[in-house]
Amino acid sequence: MEAVIQYNMEVKLEGLLNQRSEQELSKNNQLTTSKETGALEL
């Protein structure tokens, strides 16, 4: 039973990390886009 809980927590953690990195990526993409267009999109 312990192993299952451990596994679920790891999966959740990984999902959260993936979400965060996706958000970071889209933030970076917006920054690059704004540099190219010369307008700041916040």
A tleap script that builds the chain and sets N, CA, C and O, in Angstrom:
source leaprc.protein.ff14SB
mol = sequence {
  NMET GLU ALA VAL ILE GLN TYR ASN MET GLU
  VAL LYS LEU GLU GLY LEU LEU ASN GLN ARG
  SER GLU GLN GLU LEU SER LYS ASN ASN GLN
  LEU THR THR SER LYS GLU THR GLY ALA LEU
  GLU CLEU
}
set mol.1.N position { 0.842 -1.202 0.000 }
set mol.1.CA position { 0.000 0.000 0.000 }
set mol.1.C position { 0.879 1.256 0.000 }
set mol.1.O position { 0.595 2.212 -0.722 }
set mol.2.N position { 1.924 1.256 0.791 }
set mol.2.CA position { 2.831 2.403 0.860 }
set mol.2.C position { 3.377 2.756 -0.520 }
set mol.2.O position { 3.434 3.925 -0.901 }
set mol.3.N position { 3.774 1.732 -1.255 }
set mol.3.CA position { 4.382 1.958 -2.563 }
set mol.3.C position { 3.415 2.663 -3.503 }
set mol.3.O position { 3.814 3.527 -4.284 }
set mol.4.N position { 2.149 2.293 -3.423 }
set mol.4.CA position { 1.145 2.910 -4.297 }
set mol.4.C position { 1.012 4.393 -3.979 }
set mol.4.O position { 0.969 5.231 -4.880 }
set mol.5.N position { 0.948 4.709 -2.694 }
set mol.5.CA position { 0.835 6.114 -2.280 }
set mol.5.C position { 2.061 6.887 -2.755 }
set mol.5.O position { 1.946 7.984 -3.300 }
set mol.6.N position { 3.234 6.299 -2.539 }
set mol.6.CA position { 4.486 6.928 -2.967 }
set mol.6.C position { 4.430 7.215 -4.463 }
set mol.6.O position { 4.775 8.309 -4.910 }
set mol.7.N position { 3.991 6.217 -5.231 }
set mol.7.CA position { 3.922 6.360 -6.685 }
set mol.7.C position { 2.975 7.487 -7.073 }
set mol.7.O position { 3.304 8.317 -7.920 }
set mol.8.N position { 1.798 7.516 -6.451 }
set mol.8.CA position { 0.817 8.562 -6.754 }
set mol.8.C position { 1.385 9.946 -6.472 }
set mol.8.O position { 1.167 10.880 -7.244 }
set mol.9.N position { 2.113 10.078 -5.368 }
set mol.9.CA position { 2.683 11.377 -5.024 }
set mol.9.C position { 3.717 11.781 -6.056 }
set mol.9.O position { 3.788 12.948 -6.441 }
set mol.10.N position { 4.523 10.825 -6.508 }
set mol.10.CA position { 5.547 11.133 -7.506 }
set mol.10.C position { 4.900 11.564 -8.813 }
set mol.10.O position { 5.363 12.500 -9.465 }
set mol.11.N position { 3.829 10.878 -9.192 }
set mol.11.CA position { 3.140 11.227 -10.436 }
set mol.11.C position { 2.558 12.634 -10.336 }
set mol.11.O position { 2.663 13.429 -11.270 }
set mol.12.N position { 1.942 12.930 -9.188 }
set mol.12.CA position { 1.367 14.266 -8.989 }
set mol.12.C position { 2.456 15.324 -9.067 }
set mol.12.O position { 2.293 16.354 -9.721 }
set mol.13.N position { 3.572 15.057 -8.390 }
set mol.13.CA position { 4.693 15.997 -8.389 }
set mol.13.C position { 5.173 16.241 -9.808 }
set mol.13.O position { 5.393 17.383 -10.213 }
set mol.14.N position { 5.331 15.165 -10.557 }
set mol.14.CA position { 5.814 15.280 -11.925 }
set mol.14.C position { 4.844 16.109 -12.753 }
set mol.14.O position { 5.260 16.937 -13.563 }
set mol.15.N position { 3.566 15.888 -12.552 }
set mol.15.CA position { 2.547 16.650 -13.261 }
set mol.15.C position { 2.646 18.131 -12.940 }
set mol.15.O position { 2.537 18.979 -13.825 }
set mol.16.N position { 2.855 18.435 -11.657 }
set mol.16.CA position { 2.982 19.837 -11.251 }
set mol.16.C position { 4.210 20.461 -11.881 }
set mol.16.O position { 4.163 21.595 -12.356 }
set mol.17.N position { 5.316 19.720 -11.885 }
set mol.17.CA position { 6.548 20.243 -12.475 }
set mol.17.C position { 6.358 20.490 -13.958 }
set mol.17.O position { 6.811 21.505 -14.487 }
set mol.18.N position { 5.687 19.563 -14.632 }
set mol.18.CA position { 5.429 19.737 -16.058 }
set mol.18.C position { 4.575 20.966 -16.300 }
set mol.18.O position { 4.839 21.736 -17.224 }
set mol.19.N position { 3.554 21.157 -15.478 }
set mol.19.CA position { 2.693 22.338 -15.600 }
set mol.19.C position { 3.525 23.606 -15.466 }
set mol.19.O position { 3.395 24.541 -16.256 }
set mol.20.N position { 4.380 23.617 -14.450 }
set mol.20.CA position { 5.194 24.808 -14.199 }
set mol.20.C position { 6.114 25.088 -15.369 }
set mol.20.O position { 6.231 26.233 -15.807 }
set mol.21.N position { 6.772 24.051 -15.884 }
set mol.21.CA position { 7.710 24.289 -16.972 }
set mol.21.C position { 6.969 24.723 -18.229 }
set mol.21.O position { 7.499 25.501 -19.022 }
set mol.22.N position { 5.745 24.225 -18.418 }
set mol.22.CA position { 4.957 24.669 -19.569 }
set mol.22.C position { 4.612 26.143 -19.425 }
set mol.22.O position { 4.661 26.894 -20.400 }
set mol.23.N position { 4.265 26.557 -18.211 }
set mol.23.CA position { 3.966 27.969 -17.960 }
set mol.23.C position { 5.206 28.816 -18.216 }
set mol.23.O position { 5.126 29.875 -18.837 }
set mol.24.N position { 6.354 28.343 -17.733 }
set mol.24.CA position { 7.607 29.070 -17.951 }
set mol.24.C position { 7.877 29.201 -19.441 }
set mol.24.O position { 8.267 30.264 -19.923 }
set mol.25.N position { 7.665 28.106 -20.165 }
set mol.25.CA position { 7.897 28.117 -21.608 }
set mol.25.C position { 7.019 29.145 -22.290 }
set mol.25.O position { 7.498 29.925 -23.113 }
set mol.26.N position { 5.737 29.156 -21.956 }
set mol.26.CA position { 4.831 30.098 -22.614 }
set mol.26.C position { 5.195 31.528 -22.228 }
set mol.26.O position { 5.057 32.446 -23.037 }
set mol.27.N position { 5.663 31.719 -20.988 }
set mol.27.CA position { 6.106 33.046 -20.574 }
set mol.27.C position { 7.300 33.472 -21.424 }
set mol.27.O position { 7.352 34.596 -21.923 }
set mol.28.N position { 8.260 32.555 -21.582 }
set mol.28.CA position { 9.441 32.848 -22.385 }
set mol.28.C position { 9.059 33.113 -23.829 }
set mol.28.O position { 9.620 34.005 -24.466 }
set mol.29.N position { 8.119 32.354 -24.347 }
set mol.29.CA position { 7.661 32.558 -25.718 }
set mol.29.C position { 7.065 33.945 -25.877 }
set mol.29.O position { 7.318 34.618 -26.876 }
set mol.30.N position { 6.281 34.377 -24.910 }
set mol.30.CA position { 5.682 35.710 -24.965 }
set mol.30.C position { 6.776 36.772 -24.950 }
set mol.30.O position { 6.690 37.772 -25.663 }
set mol.31.N position { 7.805 36.549 -24.134 }
set mol.31.CA position { 8.900 37.513 -24.055 }
set mol.31.C position { 9.622 37.603 -25.389 }
set mol.31.O position { 9.919 38.700 -25.864 }
set mol.32.N position { 9.907 36.456 -25.995 }
set mol.32.CA position { 10.601 36.469 -27.284 }
set mol.32.C position { 9.737 37.136 -28.334 }
set mol.32.O position { 10.227 37.927 -29.140 }
set mol.33.N position { 8.461 36.822 -28.325 }
set mol.33.CA position { 7.548 37.431 -29.297 }
set mol.33.C position { 7.535 38.937 -29.125 }
set mol.33.O position { 7.590 39.679 -30.106 }
set mol.34.N position { 7.463 39.390 -27.889 }
set mol.34.CA position { 7.385 40.831 -27.649 }
set mol.34.C position { 8.686 41.511 -28.079 }
set mol.34.O position { 8.658 42.639 -28.570 }
set mol.35.N position { 9.818 40.839 -27.899 }
set mol.35.CA position { 11.090 41.411 -28.352 }
set mol.35.C position { 11.074 41.568 -29.861 }
set mol.35.O position { 11.528 42.579 -30.396 }
set mol.36.N position { 10.547 40.561 -30.543 }
set mol.36.CA position { 10.512 40.598 -32.004 }
set mol.36.C position { 9.597 41.711 -32.501 }
set mol.36.O position { 9.930 42.410 -33.458 }
set mol.37.N position { 8.457 41.876 -31.863 }
set mol.37.CA position { 7.502 42.888 -32.317 }
set mol.37.C position { 7.852 44.256 -31.750 }
set mol.37.O position { 7.426 45.281 -32.283 }
set mol.38.N position { 8.628 44.275 -30.670 }
set mol.38.CA position { 9.010 45.534 -30.058 }
set mol.38.C position { 7.966 46.052 -29.091 }
set mol.38.O position { 8.079 47.179 -28.609 }
set mol.39.N position { 6.954 45.255 -28.800 }
set mol.39.CA position { 5.911 45.669 -27.858 }
set mol.39.C position { 5.914 44.703 -26.677 }
set mol.39.O position { 6.086 43.497 -26.859 }
set mol.40.N position { 5.727 45.221 -25.486 }
set mol.40.CA position { 5.707 44.375 -24.298 }
set mol.40.C position { 4.310 43.841 -24.041 }
set mol.40.O position { 3.356 44.606 -23.904 }
set mol.41.N position { 4.198 42.519 -23.976 }
set mol.41.CA position { 2.907 41.895 -23.646 }
set mol.41.C position { 3.047 41.280 -22.270 }
set mol.41.O position { 3.730 40.270 -22.104 }
set mol.42.N position { 2.413 41.875 -21.296 }
set mol.42.CA position { 2.528 41.343 -19.937 }
set mol.42.C position { 1.237 40.662 -19.522 }
set mol.42.O position { 1.140 40.151 -18.406 }
savepdb mol mol.pdb
quit
